[in-house]
Amino acid sequence: MGELKLMKSLGTSKYRKIFTDSIISIVALVIMNLALQFVVYPFWKKIYGTDVYGGIVYVMSFVNIFGVAVGSAVNYARMVESGKRDTKGSDYLTVVVTLGALGTLVTSCAAYFGKADMSVCDSLLAGILCFLTVLRFYGDVEYRLRINYKGYFIYYLLISIGYGLGLLLMIGTGIWPLALIPGEAMGLLYVKIKGNVLSNKLFDTGNFFRENLHTMELLIATNLISNLIFNGDRLLLMNLVGAGAVTTYYIASLVGKTMTLITTPLNSVIIGYLARFKGEFNRKLVGMLFAMTLGAIVIFSLLSVPGSYIIVYFLYRDDLDMVKKYFLIAGAAQVIYFVSNVVTTVLLKLAKADYQLKINVAYGIIFLMLCIPAALLYGIKGFCVAILTVNIFRYLISIFLCFKSVE
């Protein structure tokens, strides 16, 4: 009887810790993203106007693509492999730095030679911002490996404070990337001082480098496709419709994106505990996952409409009449996208890593087939319908593969 009480107590303690870790990590990232989405971005819009702002959002899509596709993917790859064996930091940092440098070049070229038509100074600093962002996405693995979510919280709090200092720099100089560079630098400096994941010797690879690289390649390819599509609204609309359309869709989908920010820290907690989970999944557990995620899609999609009216009224009041007709469809598309990310994170535990790649290859093909002609023929309205359809497909195929993996 005493043993049964002890087991129940341990079980309760475990779930309480998972809940606490989730809350801490959610609060950390929400603070940072509130500073980014509700302070920095509106300042850019107010200072630079609709067309220049559309160009900034377009260039930031390259920063975000490389940040998630490289930094976050390598972060996840290390978490996955850490559940099997000790991981050597140099294997991962070498890939992050190498591909981060590539991201710097691509972002600077897109800013200077692309339709954003930015100055040399802005373009070079946008490239530096991309490199720092890649390192920042990877850097929080320092705390996830040790399940140290208090350190995780401080990391993102310092980044948020840095964004505030960066705004002062931007206002004083008129150089938009300076709004974010101090925040990324402060977070990385904290990891450098308190941890070791950014101190590993480059190119000093370990015995399992090939195995580790294989996992990284799969997740980088997967995240690259996924984030090209997630930022496809900016990339396609900028080139097919114009900078004004980029601004319109970004504002219309803002609350949908913001409401689902909790999925990133949730995924961090999920992958951390799944890496150490030794039990077996069954159809009942996957069925619970399906019911919970479907419920989340419906609830958050509906809440995104009144939320959009409130947020846009305060932050982008002049654009409210122009964007309000897209609130539901744009918000739902973003909610479904991020909920799908939770499902594919669980799928990492249930199946081979290449399942995610296969999903996103199919996702990318359908995205191109639907979204390009929709944007060309029907403008932003056609694009909204197309991206919603594509994201529904990604969610359903991810759930199907979860069920298939436990048969």
Sine and cosine of phi, psi and omega as CSV:
sin_phi,cos_phi,sin_psi,cos_psi,sin_omega,cos_omega
0.00,0.00,-0.68,0.73,0.04,-1.00
-0.89,0.46,-0.61,0.79,0.01,-1.00
-0.91,0.42,-0.62,0.78,0.00,-1.00
-0.90,0.44,-0.67,0.74,0.04,-1.00
-0.89,0.45,-0.63,0.78,0.02,-1.00
-0.89,0.45,-0.69,0.72,0.01,-1.00
-0.89,0.46,-0.68,0.73,0.02,-1.00
-0.89,0.45,-0.65,0.76,0.01,-1.00
-0.89,0.45,-0.68,0.73,0.02,-1.00
-0.90,0.43,-0.66,0.75,0.01,-1.00
-0.89,0.45,-0.69,0.72,0.03,-1.00
-0.88,0.47,-0.67,0.74,0.02,-1.00
-0.88,0.48,-0.66,0.75,-0.01,-1.00
-0.89,0.46,-0.74,0.68,-0.03,-1.00
-0.94,0.35,-0.53,0.85,0.07,-1.00
-0.90,0.43,-0.63,0.78,0.02,-1.00
-0.92,0.39,-0.68,0.74,0.04,-1.00
-0.86,0.51,-0.70,0.72,0.00,-1.00
-0.89,0.45,-0.71,0.71,0.00,-1.00
-0.89,0.45,-0.71,0.71,0.03,-1.00
-0.87,0.50,-0.65,0.76,0.00,-1.00
-0.89,0.46,-0.72,0.69,-0.02,-1.00
-0.89,0.46,-0.72,0.70,-0.01,-1.00
-0.87,0.49,-0.72,0.69,-0.04,-1.00
-0.94,0.34,-0.59,0.81,0.04,-1.00
-0.90,0.44,-0.74,0.67,0.00,-1.00
-0.86,0.50,-0.66,0.75,-0.01,-1.00
-0.86,0.52,-0.78,0.63,-0.05,-1.00
-0.96,0.28,-0.53,0.85,0.03,-1.00
-0.91,0.41,-0.66,0.75,0.05,-1.00
-0.85,0.52,-0.74,0.68,-0.02,-1.00
-0.89,0.45,-0.70,0.71,-0.06,-1.00
-0.96,0.28,-0.48,0.88,0.12,-0.99
-0.90,0.43,-0.67,0.74,0.06,-1.00
-0.88,0.48,-0.64,0.77,-0.04,-1.00
-0.96,0.29,-0.80,0.59,-0.12,-0.99
-0.98,0.20,-0.55,0.83,-0.11,-0.99
-0.97,-0.26,-0.09,1.00,0.05,-1.00
-0.85,-0.52,-0.86,0.51,-0.09,-1.00
-0.91,0.41,-0.80,0.60,-0.06,-1.00
-0.88,0.47,-0.71,0.70,0.07,-1.00
-0.88,0.48,-0.56,0.83,0.07,-1.00
-0.89,0.46,-0.69,0.73,0.05,-1.00
-0.85,0.53,-0.72,0.70,-0.01,-1.00
-0.88,0.47,-0.70,0.72,-0.04,-1.00
-0.91,0.41,-0.66,0.76,-0.09,-1.00
-0.98,0.20,-0.66,0.75,-0.17,-0.98
-0.98,-0.21,-0.30,0.96,0.00,-1.00
1.00,0.03,0.15,-0.99,-0.16,-0.99
-0.87,0.49,-0.78,0.63,-0.11,-0.99
-0.94,0.35,-0.72,0.69,0.03,-1.00
-0.91,0.42,-0.63,0.78,0.04,-1.00
-0.87,0.49,-0.66,0.75,0.06,-1.00
-0.86,0.51,-0.62,0.78,0.05,-1.00
-0.91,0.41,-0.63,0.77,0.03,-1.00
-0.90,0.43,-0.72,0.70,0.03,-1.00
-0.88,0.48,-0.62,0.79,0.05,-1.00
-0.88,0.47,-0.74,0.67,0.00,-1.00
-0.92,0.39,-0.61,0.79,0.03,-1.00
-0.90,0.44,-0.39,0.92,0.06,-1.00
-0.90,0.43,-0.58,0.82,0.06,-1.00
-0.93,0.37,-0.64,0.77,0.05,-1.00
-0.87,0.50,-0.71,0.70,-0.03,-1.00
-0.94,0.35,-0.62,0.78,0.01,-1.00
-0.87,0.49,-0.77,0.64,-0.01,-1.00
-0.94,0.34,-0.60,0.80,0.01,-1.00
-0.85,0.52,-0.75,0.66,-0.03,-1.00
-0.98,0.18,-0.71,0.71,-0.08,-1.00
-0.89,0.45,-0.57,0.82,-0.02,-1.00
-0.98,-0.21,-0.88,0.47,-0.09,-1.00
-0.87,0.50,-0.79,0.62,-0.03,-1.00
-0.93,0.36,-0.62,0.79,-0.01,-1.00
-0.91,0.43,-0.70,0.71,0.01,-1.00
-0.92,0.38,-0.60,0.80,0.09,-1.00
-0.84,0.55,-0.78,0.62,-0.01,-1.00
-0.90,0.43,-0.63,0.78,0.00,-1.00
-0.87,0.48,-0.67,0.74,0.01,-1.00
-0.92,0.40,-0.62,0.78,0.04,-1.00
-0.89,0.46,-0.67,0.74,0.00,-1.00
-0.89,0.45,-0.74,0.67,-0.04,-1.00
-0.95,0.32,-0.44,0.90,0.00,-1.00
-0.92,0.39,-0.36,0.93,0.08,-1.00
-0.97,0.26,-0.23,0.97,-0.02,-1.00
-0.97,-0.24,-0.56,0.83,-0.08,-1.00
-0.24,-0.97,0.17,-0.99,0.12,-0.99
-0.91,0.41,0.64,-0.77,-0.03,-1.00
-0.94,-0.34,0.62,-0.78,0.02,-1.00
-1.00,-0.04,0.85,-0.53,-0.11,-0.99
-0.86,0.51,-0.55,0.83,-0.04,-1.00
-0.88,0.47,-0.56,0.83,0.02,-1.00
-0.82,0.57,-0.64,0.77,-0.10,-0.99
-1.00,0.04,-0.68,0.73,-0.02,-1.00
-0.90,0.44,-0.58,0.82,0.02,-1.00
-0.87,0.50,-0.69,0.72,0.00,-1.00
-0.93,0.37,-0.66,0.75,-0.02,-1.00
-0.88,0.47,-0.74,0.67,-0.03,-1.00
-0.92,0.39,-0.68,0.74,-0.02,-1.00
-0.89,0.45,-0.76,0.65,-0.02,-1.00
-0.97,0.25,-0.44,0.90,0.10,-0.99
-0.90,0.43,-0.61,0.79,0.05,-1.00
-0.91,0.42,-0.63,0.78,0.07,-1.00
-0.89,0.46,-0.66,0.75,0.04,-1.00
-0.87,0.49,-0.60,0.80,0.05,-1.00
-0.86,0.51,-0.73,0.69,-0.01,-1.00
-0.90,0.43,-0.73,0.69,-0.03,-1.00
-0.89,0.45,-0.71,0.71,-0.03,-1.00
-0.90,0.44,-0.70,0.71,0.01,-1.00
-0.89,0.46,-0.66,0.75,0.02,-1.00
-0.92,0.40,-0.66,0.75,0.02,-1.00
-0.89,0.45,-0.63,0.78,-0.01,-1.00
-0.94,0.35,-0.64,0.77,-0.11,-0.99
-1.00,0.06,-0.70,0.71,-0.09,-1.00
-1.00,-0.08,-0.31,0.95,-0.05,-1.00
-0.99,0.17,-0.18,-0.98,-0.08,-1.00
-0.94,0.33,-0.25,0.97,0.05,-1.00
-0.93,0.36,-0.48,0.88,0.11,-0.99
0.79,0.61,0.83,0.56,-0.04,-1.00
-1.00,-0.01,0.26,-0.97,0.01,-1.00
-0.95,0.33,0.24,-0.97,0.03,-1.00
-0.87,0.49,-0.69,0.72,-0.02,-1.00
-0.88,0.48,-0.77,0.64,0.01,-1.00
-0.88,0.48,-0.63,0.77,-0.03,-1.00
-0.92,0.39,-0.69,0.72,0.02,-1.00
-0.91,0.41,-0.67,0.75,0.01,-1.00
-0.94,0.35,-0.52,0.85,0.09,-1.00
-0.89,0.45,-0.63,0.78,0.06,-1.00
-0.90,0.44,-0.67,0.74,0.05,-1.00
-0.89,0.45,-0.65,0.76,0.05,-1.00
-0.86,0.52,-0.65,0.76,0.02,-1.00
-0.87,0.49,-0.72,0.69,-0.01,-1.00
-0.87,0.49,-0.72,0.70,0.00,-1.00
-0.91,0.42,-0.59,0.81,0.00,-1.00
-0.92,0.38,-0.63,0.77,0.07,-1.00
-0.86,0.52,-0.73,0.68,0.02,-1.00
-0.90,0.44,-0.61,0.79,-0.01,-1.00
-0.91,0.42,-0.67,0.74,0.03,-1.00
-0.89,0.45,-0.58,0.81,0.04,-1.00
-0.97,0.23,-0.58,0.82,-0.17,-0.99
-0.85,0.52,-0.51,0.86,-0.06,-1.00
-0.95,0.30,-0.09,1.00,0.10,-1.00
-0.89,0.46,-0.38,0.92,0.08,-1.00
-0.80,0.61,-0.65,0.76,-0.08,-1.00
-1.00,-0.06,-0.49,0.87,0.00,-1.00
-0.95,0.31,-0.59,0.81,0.03,-1.00
-0.88,0.48,-0.58,0.82,-0.05,-1.00
-0.98,-0.17,0.09,1.00,-0.08,-1.00
0.74,0.67,0.75,0.66,0.01,-1.00
-0.96,-0.29,0.99,0.12,-0.11,-0.99
-0.99,0.14,-0.19,0.98,0.15,-0.99
-0.95,0.32,-0.68,0.74,0.09,-1.00
-0.89,0.45,-0.62,0.79,0.05,-1.00
-0.86,0.51,-0.69,0.73,0.00,-1.00
-0.90,0.44,-0.72,0.69,0.00,-1.00
-0.88,0.47,-0.65,0.76,0.01,-1.00
-0.81,0.59,-0.79,0.62,-0.05,-1.00
-0.98,0.22,-0.44,0.90,0.09,-1.00
-0.91,0.41,-0.67,0.74,0.04,-1.00
-0.90,0.44,-0.62,0.79,0.06,-1.00
-0.88,0.48,-0.68,0.73,0.00,-1.00
-0.89,0.46,-0.69,0.73,0.03,-1.00
-0.89,0.46,-0.65,0.76,0.04,-1.00
-0.88,0.47,-0.58,0.82,0.06,-1.00
-0.89,0.46,-0.63,0.78,0.03,-1.00
-0.89,0.45,-0.68,0.73,0.06,-1.00
-0.91,0.41,-0.59,0.80,0.01,-1.00
-0.90,0.44,-0.58,0.81,0.04,-1.00
-0.86,0.50,-0.64,0.77,0.03,-1.00
-0.89,0.45,-0.65,0.76,0.06,-1.00
-0.89,0.46,-0.69,0.73,-0.02,-1.00
-0.90,0.44,-0.69,0.73,0.00,-1.00
-0.89,0.45,-0.60,0.80,-0.02,-1.00
-0.97,0.25,-0.49,0.87,-0.09,-1.00
-0.95,-0.31,-0.41,0.91,-0.07,-1.00
0.98,0.21,0.21,0.98,-0.01,-1.00
-0.98,-0.22,0.94,-0.33,-0.19,-0.98
-0.90,0.44,-0.59,0.81,-0.02,-1.00
-0.90,0.43,-0.35,0.94,-0.01,-1.00
-0.92,0.38,-0.23,0.97,0.06,-1.00
-0.92,0.39,-0.48,0.88,-0.10,-1.00
-0.93,-0.36,-0.46,0.89,-0.10,-1.00
-0.84,0.54,-0.70,0.71,0.02,-1.00
-0.87,0.49,-0.60,0.80,0.01,-1.00
-0.90,0.43,-0.74,0.67,0.02,-1.00
-0.88,0.48,-0.66,0.75,-0.03,-1.00
-0.91,0.42,-0.64,0.77,0.00,-1.00
-0.91,0.41,-0.66,0.75,0.04,-1.00
-0.89,0.45,-0.70,0.71,-0.02,-1.00
-0.92,0.39,-0.59,0.81,0.03,-1.00
-0.90,0.44,-0.62,0.78,0.03,-1.00
-0.89,0.45,-0.70,0.71,0.03,-1.00
-0.90,0.44,-0.65,0.76,-0.02,-1.00
-0.88,0.47,-0.65,0.76,-0.05,-1.00
-0.98,0.22,-0.69,0.73,-0.12,-0.99
-1.00,-0.04,-0.35,0.94,-0.09,-1.00
-0.81,-0.58,-0.34,-0.94,-0.01,-1.00
-0.67,-0.74,-0.05,1.00,-0.09,-1.00
-0.93,0.38,-0.36,0.93,0.05,-1.00
-0.99,-0.16,0.09,1.00,-0.03,-1.00
-0.95,-0.31,-0.01,1.00,-0.01,-1.00
-0.91,0.41,0.56,-0.83,0.00,-1.00
-0.95,0.32,0.76,-0.65,-0.02,-1.00
-0.95,0.31,0.58,-0.81,0.08,-1.00
0.90,0.43,0.21,0.98,0.10,-1.00
-0.99,-0.10,0.95,0.32,-0.15,-0.99
-0.97,0.24,0.41,-0.91,-0.06,-1.00
-0.99,-0.15,-0.10,-0.99,-0.07,-1.00
-0.92,0.38,-0.44,0.90,-0.05,-1.00
-0.97,-0.25,0.39,0.92,-0.07,-1.00
-0.86,0.52,-0.68,0.73,-0.02,-1.00
-0.88,0.48,-0.70,0.71,0.02,-1.00
-0.90,0.44,-0.70,0.72,0.02,-1.00
-0.90,0.43,-0.66,0.75,0.00,-1.00
-0.90,0.44,-0.59,0.81,0.02,-1.00
-0.88,0.48,-0.71,0.70,0.03,-1.00
-0.90,0.43,-0.67,0.74,0.02,-1.00
-0.88,0.47,-0.69,0.72,-0.01,-1.00
-0.86,0.50,-0.69,0.73,-0.01,-1.00
-0.90,0.44,-0.71,0.70,-0.04,-1.00
-0.96,0.29,-0.56,0.83,0.07,-1.00
-0.91,0.42,-0.72,0.69,0.03,-1.00
-0.87,0.49,-0.68,0.73,0.01,-1.00
-0.88,0.48,-0.77,0.64,-0.02,-1.00
-0.93,0.37,-0.53,0.85,0.02,-1.00
-0.89,0.46,-0.75,0.66,0.03,-1.00
-0.88,0.47,-0.74,0.67,-0.05,-1.00
-0.87,0.50,-0.69,0.73,-0.07,-1.00
-0.99,0.13,-0.40,0.92,0.19,-0.98
-0.88,0.48,-0.62,0.78,0.00,-1.00
-0.97,0.24,-0.66,0.76,0.01,-1.00
-0.87,0.49,-0.61,0.79,0.06,-1.00
-1.00,-0.05,0.12,0.99,-0.02,-1.00
-0.89,0.45,-0.43,0.90,0.06,-1.00
-0.86,0.51,-0.66,0.75,-0.02,-1.00
-0.97,0.26,-0.69,0.72,-0.06,-1.00
-0.92,0.40,-0.75,0.66,-0.04,-1.00
-0.95,0.31,-0.74,0.68,-0.07,-1.00
-0.90,0.43,-0.58,0.82,0.03,-1.00
-0.89,0.46,-0.68,0.73,-0.09,-1.00
-1.00,0.03,-0.43,0.90,-0.06,-1.00
-0.98,-0.20,-0.48,0.88,-0.06,-1.00
-0.88,-0.48,-0.80,0.60,0.02,-1.00
0.58,-0.82,0.18,-0.98,-0.06,-1.00
-0.89,0.45,-0.56,0.83,0.02,-1.00
-0.88,0.47,-0.61,0.79,0.02,-1.00
-0.92,0.38,-0.57,0.82,0.06,-1.00
-0.88,0.48,-0.73,0.68,0.00,-1.00
-0.88,0.47,-0.70,0.71,-0.02,-1.00
-0.87,0.50,-0.77,0.64,-0.05,-1.00
-0.93,0.36,-0.60,0.80,0.00,-1.00
-0.88,0.47,-0.72,0.69,-0.01,-1.00
-0.92,0.39,-0.66,0.75,-0.02,-1.00
-0.89,0.45,-0.56,0.83,-0.06,-1.00
-0.99,-0.14,0.07,1.00,-0.12,-0.99
-0.86,0.52,-0.75,0.67,-0.06,-1.00
-0.94,0.34,-0.60,0.80,0.07,-1.00
-0.85,0.52,-0.67,0.75,0.03,-1.00
-0.93,0.36,-0.68,0.73,-0.07,-1.00
-0.93,0.38,-0.65,0.76,0.00,-1.00
-0.89,0.46,-0.45,0.89,-0.06,-1.00
-0.99,-0.15,0.19,0.98,0.04,-1.00
-0.88,0.47,-0.39,0.92,-0.02,-1.00
-0.91,0.41,-0.32,0.95,-0.04,-1.00
-0.94,0.35,-0.50,0.87,0.00,-1.00
-0.91,0.42,-0.79,0.61,0.07,-1.00
-0.91,0.41,-0.55,0.83,0.06,-1.00
-0.88,0.48,-0.68,0.73,0.05,-1.00
-0.88,0.48,-0.60,0.80,0.03,-1.00
-0.88,0.48,-0.71,0.71,0.02,-1.00
-0.93,0.37,-0.69,0.72,-0.02,-1.00
-0.85,0.52,-0.77,0.64,-0.06,-1.00
-0.93,0.38,-0.53,0.85,0.03,-1.00
-0.90,0.44,-0.68,0.73,-0.01,-1.00
-0.99,0.14,-0.57,0.82,0.05,-1.00
-0.89,0.45,-0.54,0.84,0.01,-1.00
-0.88,0.47,-0.42,0.91,-0.03,-1.00
-0.95,-0.32,0.02,1.00,-0.02,-1.00
-0.98,0.21,0.83,-0.56,-0.06,-1.00
-0.96,-0.26,-0.04,1.00,-0.01,-1.00
-0.99,0.16,-0.15,-0.99,-0.02,-1.00
-0.88,-0.47,0.63,-0.78,0.11,-0.99
-1.00,0.09,0.49,-0.87,0.08,-1.00
-0.70,-0.72,0.03,-1.00,-0.07,-1.00
-0.90,0.44,-0.51,0.86,0.01,-1.00
-0.90,0.44,-0.69,0.72,0.02,-1.00
-0.91,0.41,-0.65,0.76,0.03,-1.00
-0.92,0.39,-0.60,0.80,0.07,-1.00
-0.88,0.47,-0.63,0.78,0.07,-1.00
-0.90,0.44,-0.65,0.76,0.04,-1.00
-0.87,0.50,-0.70,0.72,0.00,-1.00
-0.88,0.48,-0.74,0.68,-0.04,-1.00
-0.90,0.44,-0.68,0.73,-0.03,-1.00
-0.92,0.38,-0.67,0.74,-0.03,-1.00
-0.95,0.31,-0.61,0.80,0.05,-1.00
-0.90,0.44,-0.67,0.74,0.05,-1.00
-0.88,0.47,-0.66,0.75,0.01,-1.00
-0.89,0.45,-0.64,0.77,0.01,-1.00
-0.87,0.49,-0.75,0.66,-0.04,-1.00
-0.90,0.44,-0.75,0.66,-0.08,-1.00
-0.90,0.44,-0.77,0.63,-0.08,-1.00
-0.95,0.32,-0.51,0.86,0.05,-1.00
-0.91,0.42,-0.69,0.72,0.01,-1.00
-0.93,0.37,-0.64,0.77,0.01,-1.00
-0.93,0.37,-0.38,0.93,-0.04,-1.00
-0.91,0.41,-0.42,0.91,-0.04,-1.00
-0.95,0.33,-0.86,0.51,0.05,-1.00
-0.89,0.46,-0.56,0.83,0.04,-1.00
-0.88,0.48,-0.64,0.77,0.00,-1.00
-0.91,0.41,-0.67,0.74,0.02,-1.00
-0.86,0.52,-0.68,0.73,-0.05,-1.00
-0.93,0.37,-0.78,0.63,-0.09,-1.00
-0.92,0.40,-0.71,0.70,-0.04,-1.00
-0.92,0.39,-0.55,0.83,0.03,-1.00
-0.86,0.51,-0.66,0.75,-0.05,-1.00
-0.99,0.13,-0.56,0.83,-0.11,-0.99
-0.99,-0.16,-0.56,0.83,-0.07,-1.00
-0.70,-0.71,0.78,0.63,-0.14,-0.99
-0.83,0.56,-0.62,0.78,-0.04,-1.00
-0.91,0.42,-0.36,0.93,-0.06,-1.00
-0.98,-0.18,0.00,1.00,-0.13,-0.99
-0.85,0.53,-0.77,0.64,-0.03,-1.00
-0.88,0.47,-0.55,0.84,-0.04,-1.00
-0.96,0.29,-0.55,0.84,-0.16,-0.99
-0.97,-0.25,-0.26,0.97,-0.17,-0.99
-0.89,0.46,-0.46,0.89,-0.01,-1.00
-0.95,0.32,-0.20,0.98,0.00,-1.00
-0.97,-0.23,0.03,1.00,-0.12,-0.99
-0.84,0.55,-0.79,0.61,-0.10,-1.00
-0.92,0.39,-0.77,0.64,-0.10,-1.00
-0.94,0.35,-0.63,0.78,0.02,-1.00
-0.95,0.31,-0.64,0.77,0.03,-1.00
-0.91,0.42,-0.70,0.71,0.01,-1.00
-0.89,0.46,-0.64,0.77,0.02,-1.00
-0.87,0.50,-0.67,0.74,-0.01,-1.00
-0.94,0.33,-0.65,0.76,0.03,-1.00
-0.87,0.49,-0.72,0.69,-0.01,-1.00
-0.90,0.43,-0.61,0.79,0.03,-1.00
-0.86,0.50,-0.76,0.65,-0.07,-1.00
-0.95,0.30,-0.58,0.82,0.08,-1.00
-0.89,0.45,-0.61,0.80,0.07,-1.00
-0.87,0.49,-0.56,0.83,0.04,-1.00
-0.89,0.45,-0.60,0.80,0.07,-1.00
-0.89,0.45,-0.70,0.71,-0.02,-1.00
-0.89,0.45,-0.69,0.72,-0.02,-1.00
-0.94,0.34,-0.42,0.91,0.11,-0.99
-0.92,0.40,-0.69,0.73,0.08,-1.00
-0.90,0.44,-0.60,0.80,-0.01,-1.00
-0.88,0.47,-0.46,0.89,0.07,-1.00
-0.85,0.52,-0.57,0.82,0.01,-1.00
-0.98,0.20,-0.57,0.82,-0.12,-0.99
-0.99,0.13,-0.47,0.88,-0.14,-0.99
-0.63,-0.78,-0.03,-1.00,0.02,-1.00
-0.93,0.37,0.45,-0.89,-0.04,-1.00
-0.88,0.48,-0.44,0.90,-0.05,-1.00
-0.95,0.30,-0.17,0.99,0.11,-0.99
-0.87,0.49,-0.67,0.75,0.01,-1.00
-0.89,0.46,-0.65,0.76,0.01,-1.00
-0.89,0.45,-0.70,0.72,0.00,-1.00
-0.88,0.47,-0.66,0.75,0.03,-1.00
-0.87,0.50,-0.73,0.69,-0.10,-0.99
-0.97,0.23,-0.44,0.90,0.13,-0.99
-0.90,0.44,-0.74,0.67,0.05,-1.00
-0.88,0.48,-0.66,0.75,0.04,-1.00
-0.85,0.52,-0.72,0.69,-0.01,-1.00
-0.90,0.44,-0.67,0.75,-0.01,-1.00
-0.90,0.45,-0.72,0.69,-0.01,-1.00
-0.92,0.40,-0.61,0.79,0.05,-1.00
-0.84,0.55,-0.77,0.64,-0.03,-1.00
-0.91,0.42,-0.65,0.76,-0.03,-1.00
-0.91,0.42,-0.57,0.82,-0.07,-1.00
-0.99,-0.11,-0.71,0.70,-0.19,-0.98
-0.97,0.25,-0.60,0.80,-0.01,-1.00
-0.90,0.43,-0.81,0.59,0.03,-1.00
-0.90,0.43,-0.55,0.84,0.00,-1.00
-0.90,0.43,-0.67,0.74,0.01,-1.00
-0.93,0.37,-0.64,0.77,-0.01,-1.00
-0.92,0.38,-0.65,0.76,-0.10,-1.00
-1.00,0.08,-0.62,0.78,-0.14,-0.99
-0.83,-0.56,0.14,0.99,0.06,-1.00
0.92,0.38,-0.55,-0.83,-0.10,-0.99
-0.92,0.40,-0.56,0.83,0.01,-1.00
-0.90,0.43,-0.70,0.72,0.04,-1.00
-0.90,0.45,-0.63,0.77,0.02,-1.00
-0.89,0.46,-0.67,0.75,0.00,-1.00
-0.86,0.51,-0.72,0.70,0.01,-1.00
-0.90,0.44,-0.66,0.75,-0.04,-1.00
-0.91,0.41,-0.70,0.71,-0.04,-1.00
-0.93,0.36,-0.54,0.84,0.09,-1.00
-0.89,0.45,-0.71,0.71,0.01,-1.00
-0.88,0.48,-0.69,0.72,-0.01,-1.00
-0.90,0.43,-0.65,0.76,-0.03,-1.00
-0.95,0.32,-0.55,0.84,0.11,-0.99
-0.88,0.47,-0.68,0.73,0.04,-1.00
-0.85,0.52,-0.71,0.70,-0.03,-1.00
-0.88,0.47,-0.66,0.75,0.01,-1.00
-0.90,0.44,-0.75,0.67,-0.06,-1.00
-0.91,0.42,-0.65,0.76,0.00,-1.00
-0.93,0.37,-0.55,0.84,0.04,-1.00
-0.92,0.39,-0.69,0.73,0.04,-1.00
-0.90,0.44,-0.69,0.73,0.02,-1.00
-0.85,0.53,-0.69,0.73,-0.02,-1.00
-0.94,0.34,-0.50,0.87,0.09,-1.00
-0.90,0.44,-0.72,0.69,0.05,-1.00
-0.88,0.47,-0.69,0.73,-0.02,-1.00
-0.88,0.47,-0.56,0.83,-0.07,-1.00
-0.96,0.28,-0.30,0.95,-0.01,-1.00
-0.96,-0.28,0.15,0.99,0.02,-1.00
-0.94,0.34,0.00,0.00,0.00,0.00
